[in-house]
Amino acid sequence: MSKSNNSLTGLALQKFKQNIWGVFSFWVIVAIGLVSIFAYVLVPDDSKNANQMHLSIHSKSPGFKVLMLEIPNDIKDESTWLSKLFFGKNNATTEIPISNYKIEGESLVYTEYADDGLVGQQKSINISTFPNAEAESYIKERTFVFGTDKYGRDYLSRILVGARISFFIGFVAVFISLIVGLFMGSLAGYYGGKVDAFIMWIINITWSIPTLLLVIAITLALGKGFWQVFIAVGLTMWVEVARVVRGQIIGAKQLQYVTAAKALGFTDFRIITKHILPNIMAPLIVISAANFAAAILIESGLSFLGIGAQPPMASWGAMIKDHYNYIILGKPYLALIPGICIMILVMAFMLIGNALRDALDVKS
């Protein structure tokens, strides 16, 4: 039996590898996953939520360069390296964009950056403010690859950190939907009768409510926040899983291996979990991939409406909301970049779902 299973798994894997778009999508998802996990290692602005604001350089075009003066402050970052890796670090310096500077005696004289046609304010600071009086080592040219947003934050950093919410909401939502959907669908399909009728009544009611409206209601009940959105999206996606599981179990419980398991006196729980569910995993895997994409779109919609991840947390949907009016103001990339990121991630999950469906199709 194990050899048969191994050979079937090998055939499915071989078919999946032959699907170019499926393999490509898999590596795209892996790359985005690694970026979302280690975002603060990769981003130029590794402060918490990449939230360093510089209003004087707001809405700058991609590739914008400016001199950045870093002035040490009294705030000590006592967070651990693990906290810095996953959540960013506290700002231990105050960053000021400048257009030029010079050292006069014991003072560093600098001119704050100002837009074209404006004159920046000239200020000075004592060199002793800097460790070892090395003021020039705290002035560096900063390049903003994706430009800056309307608050002057590094847009590339916000995009990379924002990938975390869009990526992980898929995992959490699919996990919740699988737990609830498997439980409800298994009870309805295996026992039938009044249990099936009652669960199908719940499913039909939930199915009749628009998904976005249901998510909004759950979010308002649980409150606005990071985890509340994850739970709300997960609780709205279990219905499709339950319907598929119910249909698969209704067909599977008539087969001989289930009849043999009942004759041997196995419990219903063991028959469902050990015998039936492992044999109906193929359609569940395909549904899970589609639910990943749906969860990402729902979260983006919620963030766009302002009830998703709350500021200053980076989210692709919230970034579109903040900058969609820039489409007609001559800087459409501020809304298009996060929109393209959402499109790439959703398309990757849909393509890998199609590839898994073809690879797990026993008829072919």
N, C-alpha and C positions, 0 to 999 in steps of 0.2 A: 504493500500500500504506500509506504514512504517513497519507494522508487518511482511509483506512478505520480505521486504528488510532486516530487522533485522534477520529473520530466515535464509535467504540465507547467510548473513554474518556470522551468528553463525555456519552454516554447513561448510562453507569454512574454518573458523577458527578451527573448530573441526578436519577437515580433515588435516589441516596443522599441528596441534599438534600431530597427529598420525604418522607423518613422522619424524622419529628419526633424520635422517641426516639433514632435513630442520630445525628442532628446534636447533640442535647442531650448524649448520652453522649460525643461527640467533644470538646465544649467542657469537660465535666466532667474528662475525662482530661487535656486541655491545662492546665486550671487546677491540677489536682493535680500535674502535672508541673512547672509553674512554681514552685509552692509547695515541692516537694521540692528543686528546684535552688537557689532563693534563700531557703531556710527561715531562715537565720541573719540575713537582712535583715528578716524579718517578725516574728520571735519576740521577746517581751519579755525572755527570758533567752537572750542570744546567747553564753553560755559553751559550751565544747566539750561536745557531747551534751546541752546544756540541763540541766546536772547540778549546779546550785546548790541545795544541800540546806539546809533550815531545819526541823529536827525539831520545833521549838516550834509550827509551824503546819501540821503534817501532816494530811492527809485533810480539808481544809477545803472547804466547799461552793462551787459556782460563784458568782462575783461577790464573793468574800471580799476585804476591803480591810484593809491594815495599813500602819503607818509602817515604812519600811525605812531603817536607818542604814547607810551605806556608809563603811567605814573603809579608807583607802588602806594598802596593804601594800608590802613591798619587792620583790615580784615584778614584773618588767618584761615586758610583752608585746612581744616582738620579731618576731612573726609578720607576714608581709606582708599587704597588704589583700586579696590574692587568697585567701590561706589563711584569713583571717577570714571572707571571703564564703562559702566552701564548707565550712569545717571549724570555724568558731567561733573565739572568742578565749580566751586564758588569763585567769583571774580576776585583775584588778589591784586589786580591793577585796574586803574581807570584809564580807558583808552580815549584818546582825543585825536581826531583827524587834523593834520596840519598841512599847510602849503609850503612853509619854509621855516628855518630855524637858524640861530647862531648863538654862540657862547660868548658872553661878555663878562669877564671876570669870574665871579662866583655864581653867575646866573645863567640860566638857559632861557633865551628869548625866542618865542615862537609865535607864528601867526596861524590862527585857527582857519581851517579850510572853509571856504565859502563858494557858493555857486558862481558861475561865470557872470561877470558884471558887478559882483559885490566884493567888498573889501572885508576880509576877515579881521576879527579882533586880535590885537597883539597883546600877549601876556608874557609874564616871566615867572620862573620858578627857581628856587635855590638849588644848586647842584648837589648840596648835601642831602637832599631828599632821596637821591638815588644811591643804592649800595655802592660803596667804594668811589662815589662821585663820578661814576662812569655814565654820564647822561646819554651820550651818543649811542651806546649799546641798547638803549631802550627806545630808539627811533628806528623803525623798520618800514620798508615799503610793503604794503599789503595789496595783493591782487584779489579782486572779487570775481571769480570765474563766471558765476551766473549773475553778477551784479548784486544790487541790494534791494530789499523790499521797501515799502513805504515808511518803515520805521528806521531804515538804515542798517538793518541786520543782514549778515552775510546769507545770501539766498541759497547758495550751494549747501551750506551747513544746515539750513532749515529743511531743505529737500531731503537730505540724507537722514537727518534725525526724524523727519516726518514719515519716512518709510517704515519706521518701527510700529506705529499705530496701524497703518494700513495692512502691514504684513501679519502682525500678531492677532489682529481682530479676526482674521480668517481662521487661525488655529483655535482660538477660544470659542468662537461662534460654532464652528463645526464640531468641536468636542462636546459642547452643551447640546447641540441638536442631535448628535449621535446618541448620547446617553438617554435623553428624553424620547427620541424617536424609536430607538431600539426597544426600550421598555414598553412603550405604549403599543407599538406595532406588533411586538411579540405576543403580548397579552391578547390583543384583538385577533390576530391570525391563528394562534394556537388553540385558544379556548372557544372562540366563536360565540354564538348565541347572544345573550343579553350583554355580556362583557364587550363583545364586538360591536353591538349596536350602540352602547354607551360611549365607547371610545370613538367610534365613527361620528357620533353626534358632536363630540368635542372637536374632532378634526374638521368637520364641515363648518362649524361655527368659526373656528380659528382661520380656516381657509377663506371664508367669505369676507373677512376684514382685510382691507388693504394693508400690505406689509409695512409701508412707511408710516401709516397712521397708527398701527399697532405698536411699532417701535417707539414712536413719539409718546404714546400713552404710557408704555412701560418705563421709558426714560424719565418722564415727568413724575411717575410714581416713585421710582428709585432715586431720583435726583440727578442733576447734571454731574458728569464726571467721567473719568477714564474707564474704570471697571464697569460702571453702570451701563455704558454704551455696549460694552462687550457682552454683558449678560442679556441686555435687551435684544440685541441682534440674534444671539443664540436661541433665545426663547421663541423667536418668530420663525425659525428655520427648521424646526423639528417635524413639522407636519408632513412635508414631502418624504422625509426619511421614514416616518411611521407608515405612510401609505405603501411605500415600496416594500418595507419589511413585512407588513401585513399580507400583501399579495404574494410575496415569495414564500412565506411560511404556510399560507393556505395551500399552495401547490406542493411544497416539500413534505408536509405532514402526511400526505397520502402515499409517499414513496415507501419502498420496502425497508430501507434502513431505519426509518422512524418506527415502523411497525415492529421490527425486530428489537429495537431498543425498548419499546414499551413491553414487549413480551419478556424481556430479560429483567423487568422490574425497575428500570432506571427512573429516577425522579423527573418530573416535568422540567425542572430547572436545568438538570444535566442534559436532557434531550435538546432543549432549546439552545443552551450555551455551547455544548460540546459537539453537537451533531448537526443541528440545522443552521445556526448562524455562520459557522465556517464555510458552509457550502453556498451561501448567498452573499458572500462578501464582494463579489465582482461588481454588481450594480451599486452597492453602497460606496465603493471606492470612486466610481464615476460620479455619483451624486455629490459626494464630499468635495470633489474637485470643482464642480459647478457651484456648490454652496460657498466655497472659498471666494470665488469671483463675485457672487451675489453679496456676500458680507462686506467685501471691500467697497462695492458701489453704495450699499446702504449706509455704511459709516461715512463715506464721503458726502453723501446727501445730508446726513444729520449734521456733520460739521459745517456744511454750507448753510444750513438753516440756523446754526448757532447753538444747537443742543447736543453737539458731539463733544469731542475733546475741547476743553476750555483753555483760553489764553493763560499764560504764554506758551502752552504746549504746542509743538509743531504738528500740524496735520495737513495732508495734501488738500482735503476738502475745505478746511478753514483758509488755506492759502489762496484757493480759488475765490472764496467768498471775499477775502480782503482786497483782491486785486482784479476782480472781473470788470470793474469800471475802467481799468487801465487799457482794456481792449480798444476803446474808442478814444483814448488819450494818447495814442501813439506808442504805447509800451505793452503790446499784447503778450509778450513772452512771460510777464509776471503771472499771468493766469494760464498760459499755454503749457509752461514747463511742468507744474504739478498735474495738469490735466493729461499730458502725454505720459507721465509716470503712472498714473492710475490706469490709463489705457493699456500700457505695456504689461503691467502686472495682471490685470484682469484677462487680457488676451492670452498670456502665458498659462494661466490656470485653465482657461477654456480649451486651449490646444492640447494641454497635457491630459485633460479629461477625455477629449476625443481619442487621443492616442491610447489611453488605458482602456477605453471602451472597445477599440479595435483589437487590442492585444488580449483582452480577456473574453472575447467573443468565442465561445466554444463551437458555435456552428461553422465558423470559418477555419 
